[in-house]
Amino acid sequence: MIKGVNRQIIEIKNTNCPYFERIICCVNPRFSGEQKQQLVDCAVKFAREIEEEQKSRTKKLPIWLVAGISASAGALVSFILMLILN
């Protein structure tokens, strides 16, 4: 929730993310005197970094698949050891 009415904000409407329709960045009061384009560029860069991080996370295997592979490998090792020791 944004508090106060004297906040300078930058709104990014094109997020390229199915979860969020917009990103609202609150400008730090120390930097409110900066040029508008510089603040917008920084906000867009930040949004792109978030998007890239999200894309890299979605490339990982699902946890259920990792758990299944691990359980299968453990069962195989146990079976082989059982055959060798008996």
The first five atom37 places (N, CA, C, CB, O) and aatype in JSON, in Angstrom:
{
  "aatype": [12, 9, 11, 7, 19, 2, 1, 5, 9, 9, 6, 9, 11, 2, 16, 2, 4, 14, 18, 13, 6, 1, 9, 9, 4, 4, 19, 2, 14, 1, 13, 15, 7, 6, 5, 11, 5, 5, 10, 19, 3, 4, 0, 19, 11, 13, 0, 1, 6, 9, 6, 6, 6, 5, 11, 15, 1, 16, 11, 11, 10, 14, 9, 17, 10, 19, 0, 7, 9, 15, 0, 15, 0, 7, 0, 10, 19, 15, 13, 9, 10, 12, 10, 9, 10, 2],
  "atom_mask": [
    [1, 1, 1, 1, 1],
    [1, 1, 1, 1, 1],
    [1, 1, 1, 1, 1],
    [1, 1, 1, 0, 1],
    [1, 1, 1, 1, 1],
    [1, 1, 1, 1, 1],
    [1, 1, 1, 1, 1],
    [1, 1, 1, 1, 1],
    [1, 1, 1, 1, 1],
    [1, 1, 1, 1, 1],
    [1, 1, 1, 1, 1],
    [1, 1, 1, 1, 1],
    [1, 1, 1, 1, 1],
    [1, 1, 1, 1, 1],
    [1, 1, 1, 1, 1],
    [1, 1, 1, 1, 1],
    [1, 1, 1, 1, 1],
    [1, 1, 1, 1, 1],
    [1, 1, 1, 1, 1],
    [1, 1, 1, 1, 1],
    [1, 1, 1, 1, 1],
    [1, 1, 1, 1, 1],
    [1, 1, 1, 1, 1],
    [1, 1, 1, 1, 1],
    [1, 1, 1, 1, 1],
    [1, 1, 1, 1, 1],
    [1, 1, 1, 1, 1],
    [1, 1, 1, 1, 1],
    [1, 1, 1, 1, 1],
    [1, 1, 1, 1, 1],
    [1, 1, 1, 1, 1],
    [1, 1, 1, 1, 1],
    [1, 1, 1, 0, 1],
    [1, 1, 1, 1, 1],
    [1, 1, 1, 1, 1],
    [1, 1, 1, 1, 1],
    [1, 1, 1, 1, 1],
    [1, 1, 1, 1, 1],
    [1, 1, 1, 1, 1],
    [1, 1, 1, 1, 1],
    [1, 1, 1, 1, 1],
    [1, 1, 1, 1, 1],
    [1, 1, 1, 1, 1],
    [1, 1, 1, 1, 1],
    [1, 1, 1, 1, 1],
    [1, 1, 1, 1, 1],
    [1, 1, 1, 1, 1],
    [1, 1, 1, 1, 1],
    [1, 1, 1, 1, 1],
    [1, 1, 1, 1, 1],
    [1, 1, 1, 1, 1],
    [1, 1, 1, 1, 1],
    [1, 1, 1, 1, 1],
    [1, 1, 1, 1, 1],
    [1, 1, 1, 1, 1],
    [1, 1, 1, 1, 1],
    [1, 1, 1, 1, 1],
    [1, 1, 1, 1, 1],
    [1, 1, 1, 1, 1],
    [1, 1, 1, 1, 1],
    [1, 1, 1, 1, 1],
    [1, 1, 1, 1, 1],
    [1, 1, 1, 1, 1],
    [1, 1, 1, 1, 1],
    [1, 1, 1, 1, 1],
    [1, 1, 1, 1, 1],
    [1, 1, 1, 1, 1],
    [1, 1, 1, 0, 1],
    [1, 1, 1, 1, 1],
    [1, 1, 1, 1, 1],
    [1, 1, 1, 1, 1],
    [1, 1, 1, 1, 1],
    [1, 1, 1, 1, 1],
    [1, 1, 1, 0, 1],
    [1, 1, 1, 1, 1],
    [1, 1, 1, 1, 1],
    [1, 1, 1, 1, 1],
    [1, 1, 1, 1, 1],
    [1, 1, 1, 1, 1],
    [1, 1, 1, 1, 1],
    [1, 1, 1, 1, 1],
    [1, 1, 1, 1, 1],
    [1, 1, 1, 1, 1],
    [1, 1, 1, 1, 1],
    [1, 1, 1, 1, 1],
    [1, 1, 1, 1, 1]
  ],
  "atom_positions": [
    [[0.83, -1.17, 0.0], [0.0, 0.0, 0.0], [0.89, 1.24, 0.0], [-0.95, -0.01, 1.21], [1.88, 1.31, 0.73]],
    [[0.53, 2.2, -0.8], [1.29, 3.44, -0.89], [0.69, 4.45, 0.08], [1.29, 4.01, -2.35], [-0.51, 4.73, 0.03]],
    [[1.53, 4.98, 0.96], [1.07, 5.96, 1.93], [1.57, 7.34, 1.55], [1.54, 5.59, 3.35], [2.64, 7.48, 0.97]],
    [[0.8, 8.33, 1.86], [1.2, 9.7, 1.58], [0.75, 10.15, 0.21], [0.0, 0.0, 0.0], [0.58, 9.34, -0.7]],
    [[0.55, 11.44, 0.07], [0.1, 11.97, -1.21], [1.21, 12.71, -1.94], [-1.07, 12.9, -1.0], [1.03, 13.12, -3.08]],
    [[2.36, 12.87, -1.3], [3.46, 13.62, -1.91], [4.51, 12.7, -2.54], [4.11, 14.52, -0.87], [5.66, 13.11, -2.72]],
    [[4.13, 11.51, -2.87], [5.05, 10.56, -3.48], [5.07, 10.73, -4.99], [4.68, 9.12, -3.1], [4.03, 10.91, -5.62]],
    [[6.26, 10.67, -5.55], [6.39, 10.65, -6.99], [6.48, 9.19, -7.4], [7.64, 11.48, -7.49], [7.31, 8.45, -6.88]],
    [[5.62, 8.76, -8.32], [5.62, 7.37, -8.72], [5.82, 7.25, -10.23], [4.31, 6.69, -8.31], [5.54, 8.17, -11.0]],
    [[6.32, 6.08, -10.62], [6.44, 5.73, -12.03], [5.68, 4.44, -12.2], [7.96, 5.58, -12.49], [5.92, 3.47, -11.48]],
    [[4.75, 4.42, -13.15], [3.92, 3.26, -13.39], [4.33, 2.62, -14.71], [2.43, 3.65, -13.4], [4.39, 3.28, -15.74]],
    [[4.6, 1.33, -14.66], [4.93, 0.56, -15.85], [3.73, -0.33, -16.15], [6.25, -0.3, -15.66], [3.39, -1.21, -15.37]],
    [[3.09, -0.08, -17.29], [1.86, -0.8, -17.62], [2.12, -2.07, -18.42], [0.94, 0.09, -18.4], [1.34, -3.02, -18.32]],
    [[3.19, -2.13, -19.19], [3.5, -3.3, -19.99], [4.53, -4.14, -19.25], [4.02, -2.89, -21.41], [5.73, -3.91, -19.37]],
    [[4.07, -5.11, -18.47], [4.97, -5.9, -17.63], [5.46, -7.17, -18.29], [4.29, -6.24, -16.34], [6.45, -7.76, -17.84]],
    [[4.81, -7.62, -19.34], [5.14, -8.89, -20.01], [5.12, -10.06, -19.03], [6.52, -8.8, -20.66], [5.85, -11.03, -19.2]],
    [[4.29, -9.96, -18.03], [4.18, -10.99, -17.01], [2.7, -11.33, -16.83], [4.83, -10.53, -15.65], [1.89, -10.43, -16.64]],
    [[2.34, -12.61, -16.89], [0.93, -12.96, -16.75], [0.36, -12.71, -15.35], [0.73, -14.4, -17.11], [-0.85, -12.63, -15.19]],
    [[1.22, -12.58, -14.36], [0.76, -12.4, -12.98], [0.45, -10.95, -12.62], [1.79, -12.93, -12.04], [-0.42, -10.69, -11.78]],
    [[1.15, -10.01, -13.26], [1.0, -8.61, -12.88], [0.63, -7.77, -14.11], [2.31, -8.08, -12.24], [1.22, -7.92, -15.18]],
    [[-0.33, -6.9, -13.94], [-0.74, -6.05, -15.05], [0.03, -4.73, -15.07], [-2.22, -5.77, -14.98], [0.1, -4.08, -16.11]],
    [[0.61, -4.34, -13.94], [1.43, -3.13, -13.91], [2.37, -3.16, -12.71], [0.54, -1.86, -13.86], [2.15, -3.88, -11.74]],
    [[3.43, -2.35, -12.82], [4.4, -2.2, -11.74], [4.41, -0.74, -11.34], [5.83, -2.7, -12.16], [4.5, 0.14, -12.2]],
    [[4.33, -0.47, -10.06], [4.35, 0.9, -9.55], [5.62, 1.08, -8.74], [3.07, 1.22, -8.69], [5.83, 0.4, -7.73]],
    [[6.47, 2.0, -9.18], [7.73, 2.29, -8.49], [7.6, 3.63, -7.78], [8.93, 2.31, -9.49], [7.25, 4.64, -8.39]],
    [[7.89, 3.64, -6.5], [7.89, 4.88, -5.73], [9.31, 5.46, -5.74], [7.39, 4.65, -4.26], [10.26, 4.77, -5.38]],
    [[9.43, 6.69, -6.17], [10.74, 7.34, -6.27], [11.2, 7.76, -4.88], [10.69, 8.56, -7.24], [10.44, 8.38, -4.13]],
    [[12.42, 7.43, -4.56], [13.01, 7.85, -3.29], [13.04, 9.38, -3.27], [14.45, 7.25, -3.11], [13.49, 10.0, -4.24]],
    [[12.57, 10.01, -2.19], [12.53, 11.48, -2.15], [13.88, 12.15, -2.41], [12.02, 11.93, -0.81], [13.93, 13.29, -2.89]],
    [[14.98, 11.45, -2.11], [16.3, 12.03, -2.37], [16.55, 12.22, -3.87], [17.39, 11.16, -1.78], [17.35, 13.07, -4.26]],
    [[15.88, 11.43, -4.7], [16.11, 11.46, -6.13], [14.93, 12.05, -6.91], [16.4, 10.08, -6.63], [14.89, 11.94, -8.14]],
    [[14.0, 12.66, -6.23], [12.83, 13.21, -6.92], [13.18, 14.38, -7.83], [11.79, 13.66, -5.9], [12.39, 14.73, -8.71]],
    [[14.35, 14.99, -7.66], [14.77, 16.09, -8.5], [15.47, 15.66, -9.78], [0.0, 0.0, 0.0], [15.81, 16.49, -10.61]],
    [[15.69, 14.35, -9.93], [16.37, 13.83, -11.12], [15.49, 14.03, -12.35], [16.71, 12.33, -10.94], [14.28, 14.27, -12.25]],
    [[16.11, 13.94, -13.51], [15.36, 14.07, -14.75], [14.38, 12.91, -14.88], [16.3, 14.14, -15.97], [14.68, 11.77, -14.52]],
    [[13.2, 13.23, -15.4], [12.14, 12.24, -15.51], [12.59, 11.04, -16.35], [10.88, 12.87, -16.11], [12.33, 9.9, -15.98]],
    [[13.24, 11.29, -17.47], [13.65, 10.19, -18.35], [14.63, 9.25, -17.67], [14.26, 10.75, -19.62], [14.59, 8.04, -17.9]],
    [[15.51, 9.79, -16.84], [16.47, 8.96, -16.12], [15.75, 8.04, -15.14], [17.5, 9.83, -15.38], [16.11, 6.87, -15.0]],
    [[14.74, 8.56, -14.46], [13.97, 7.75, -13.52], [13.17, 6.68, -14.25], [13.03, 8.64, -12.7], [13.1, 5.54, -13.79]],
    [[12.58, 7.04, -15.38], [11.81, 6.07, -16.17], [12.73, 4.97, -16.69], [11.1, 6.77, -17.34], [12.37, 3.79, -16.64]],
    [[13.89, 5.34, -17.19], [14.85, 4.35, -17.69], [15.26, 3.37, -16.59], [16.09, 5.03, -18.26], [15.36, 2.17, -16.82]],
    [[15.49, 3.89, -15.4], [15.88, 3.04, -14.27], [14.73, 2.1, -13.89], [16.28, 3.91, -13.06], [14.97, 0.93, -13.6]],
    [[13.5, 2.59, -13.89], [12.34, 1.76, -13.56], [12.14, 0.66, -14.61], [11.07, 2.62, -13.45], [11.85, -0.49, -14.25]],
    [[12.3, 1.0, -15.88], [12.16, 0.0, -16.95], [13.26, -1.05, -16.85], [12.19, 0.68, -18.34], [13.0, -2.24, -17.04]],
    [[14.48, -0.61, -16.54], [15.59, -1.56, -16.37], [15.29, -2.52, -15.23], [16.92, -0.8, -16.1], [15.54, -3.72, -15.33]],
    [[14.76, -1.98, -14.14], [14.4, -2.8, -12.99], [13.33, -3.83, -13.38], [13.89, -1.91, -11.83], [13.43, -4.99, -12.99]],
    [[12.33, -3.4, -14.13], [11.26, -4.31, -14.56], [11.81, -5.41, -15.47], [10.14, -3.53, -15.29], [11.39, -6.56, -15.36]],
    [[12.74, -5.07, -16.34], [13.35, -6.07, -17.23], [14.15, -7.09, -16.43], [14.26, -5.39, -18.27], [14.13, -8.28, -16.74]],
    [[14.85, -6.63, -15.4], [15.62, -7.54, -14.56], [14.69, -8.54, -13.86], [16.44, -6.76, -13.53], [15.01, -9.72, -13.74]],
    [[13.56, -8.05, -13.4], [12.58, -8.93, -12.76], [12.06, -9.95, -13.77], [11.41, -8.1, -12.16], [11.91, -11.13, -13.45]],
    [[11.79, -9.49, -14.98], [11.29, -10.37, -16.02], [12.31, -11.45, -16.37], [10.93, -9.57, -17.27], [11.95, -12.62, -16.51]],
    [[13.58, -11.07, -16.5], [14.63, -12.04, -16.81], [14.8, -13.05, -15.68], [15.95, -11.32, -17.07], [15.01, -14.24, -15.93]],
    [[14.7, -12.58, -14.45], [14.81, -13.49, -13.3], [13.66, -14.49, -13.31], [14.81, -12.7, -11.97], [13.86, -15.67, -13.02]],
    [[12.47, -14.02, -13.65], [11.31, -14.91, -13.7], [11.48, -15.94, -14.8], [10.01, -14.1, -13.92], [11.16, -17.11, -14.6]],
    [[11.99, -15.53, -15.96], [12.2, -16.47, -17.06], [13.21, -17.54, -16.68], [12.66, -15.73, -18.32], [13.04, -18.7, -17.03]],
    [[14.27, -17.16, -15.97], [15.28, -18.14, -15.58], [14.74, -19.11, -14.54], [16.52, -17.43, -15.03], [15.16, -20.27, -14.51]],
    [[13.83, -18.68, -13.72], [13.24, -19.57, -12.72], [12.3, -20.58, -13.36], [12.49, -18.76, -11.68], [12.2, -21.71, -12.89]],
    [[11.61, -20.19, -14.4], [10.64, -21.09, -15.02], [11.3, -22.2, -15.83], [9.69, -20.31, -15.9], [10.63, -23.15, -16.22]],
    [[12.6, -22.11, -16.09], [13.29, -23.12, -16.86], [13.71, -24.31, -16.0], [14.51, -22.52, -17.53], [14.17, -25.32, -16.54]],
    [[13.57, -24.21, -14.7], [13.97, -25.29, -13.81], [12.93, -26.41, -13.85], [14.15, -24.77, -12.37], [11.77, -26.19, -14.19]],
    [[13.37, -27.62, -13.49], [12.47, -28.76, -13.45], [11.5, -28.63, -12.29], [13.26, -30.07, -13.35], [11.85, -28.08, -11.25]],
    [[10.29, -29.13, -12.45], [9.32, -29.11, -11.34], [9.83, -29.97, -10.18], [7.93, -29.61, -11.81], [10.53, -30.96, -10.39]],
    [[9.47, -29.58, -8.99], [9.95, -30.27, -7.79], [9.5, -31.72, -7.75], [9.47, -29.54, -6.53], [10.23, -32.59, -7.27]],
    [[8.3, -32.0, -8.25], [7.81, -33.38, -8.23], [8.65, -34.27, -9.14], [6.34, -33.43, -8.66], [8.85, -35.45, -8.84]],
    [[9.15, -33.7, -10.24], [9.98, -34.48, -11.15], [11.35, -34.76, -10.53], [10.14, -33.73, -12.48], [11.87, -35.87, -10.65]],
    [[11.92, -33.77, -9.88], [13.2, -33.96, -9.2], [13.07, -35.0, -8.09], [13.72, -32.62, -8.63], [13.94, -35.85, -7.94]],
    [[11.99, -34.93, -7.32], [11.77, -35.89, -6.24], [11.59, -37.3, -6.81], [10.53, -35.49, -5.4], [12.1, -38.26, -6.25]],
    [[10.86, -37.41, -7.91], [10.64, -38.72, -8.53], [11.93, -39.33, -9.05], [0.0, 0.0, 0.0], [12.17, -40.52, -8.86]],
    [[12.75, -38.54, -9.7], [14.04, -39.02, -10.21], [14.94, -39.44, -9.06], [14.73, -37.93, -11.06], [15.6, -40.48, -9.14]],
    [[14.97, -38.65, -8.0], [15.8, -38.98, -6.84], [15.34, -40.28, -6.18], [15.77, -37.84, -5.82], [16.16, -41.11, -5.81]],
    [[14.04, -40.44, -6.03], [13.52, -41.66, -5.41], [13.82, -42.88, -6.28], [12.0, -41.54, -5.18], [14.17, -43.94, -5.77]],
    [[13.69, -42.72, -7.59], [13.99, -43.84, -8.5], [15.46, -44.21, -8.45], [13.59, -43.48, -9.94], [15.8, -45.4, -8.43]],
    [[16.32, -43.23, -8.41], [17.76, -43.49, -8.32], [18.1, -44.21, -7.02], [18.56, -42.17, -8.43], [18.9, -45.14, -7.0]],
    [[17.49, -43.76, -5.92], [17.72, -44.41, -4.63], [17.25, -45.85, -4.62], [0.0, 0.0, 0.0], [17.92, -46.73, -4.08]],
    [[16.08, -46.1, -5.23], [15.56, -47.47, -5.29], [16.47, -48.34, -6.14], [14.13, -47.48, -5.86], [16.71, -49.5, -5.8]],
    [[16.98, -47.8, -7.25], [17.88, -48.57, -8.12], [19.17, -48.93, -7.4], [18.19, -47.78, -9.39], [19.63, -50.07, -7.49]],
    [[19.76, -47.97, -6.7], [20.99, -48.23, -5.95], [20.73, -49.28, -4.87], [21.53, -46.93, -5.31], [21.55, -50.18, -4.68]],
    [[19.62, -49.17, -4.17], [19.28, -50.16, -3.13], [19.11, -51.56, -3.73], [17.99, -49.75, -2.4], [19.57, -52.55, -3.15]],
    [[18.45, -51.65, -4.88], [18.24, -52.93, -5.53], [19.57, -53.57, -5.95], [17.34, -52.75, -6.75], [19.79, -54.77, -5.75]],
    [[20.45, -52.76, -6.54], [21.76, -53.27, -6.96], [22.56, -53.73, -5.77], [22.54, -52.19, -7.73], [23.19, -54.79, -5.83]],
    [[22.56, -52.98, -4.68], [23.29, -53.39, -3.48], [22.71, -54.67, -2.9], [23.26, -52.28, -2.44], [23.45, -55.52, -2.4]],
    [[21.4, -54.81, -2.95], [20.75, -56.01, -2.45], [21.17, -57.23, -3.28], [19.21, -55.85, -2.48], [21.41, -58.31, -2.73]],
    [[21.27, -57.07, -4.6], [21.69, -58.17, -5.45], [23.16, -58.54, -5.19], [21.49, -57.81, -6.92], [23.5, -59.72, -5.19]],
    [[24.0, -57.57, -4.99], [25.42, -57.81, -4.78], [25.67, -58.48, -3.43], [26.21, -56.5, -4.87], [26.47, -59.41, -3.34]],
    [[25.0, -58.02, -2.4], [25.26, -58.53, -1.05], [24.59, -59.88, -0.78], [24.79, -57.52, -0.02], [24.99, -60.57, 0.16]],
    [[23.62, -60.28, -1.55], [22.96, -61.57, -1.34], [23.56, -62.63, -2.16], [21.51, -61.49, -1.63], [23.12, -63.78, -2.1]]
  ]
}
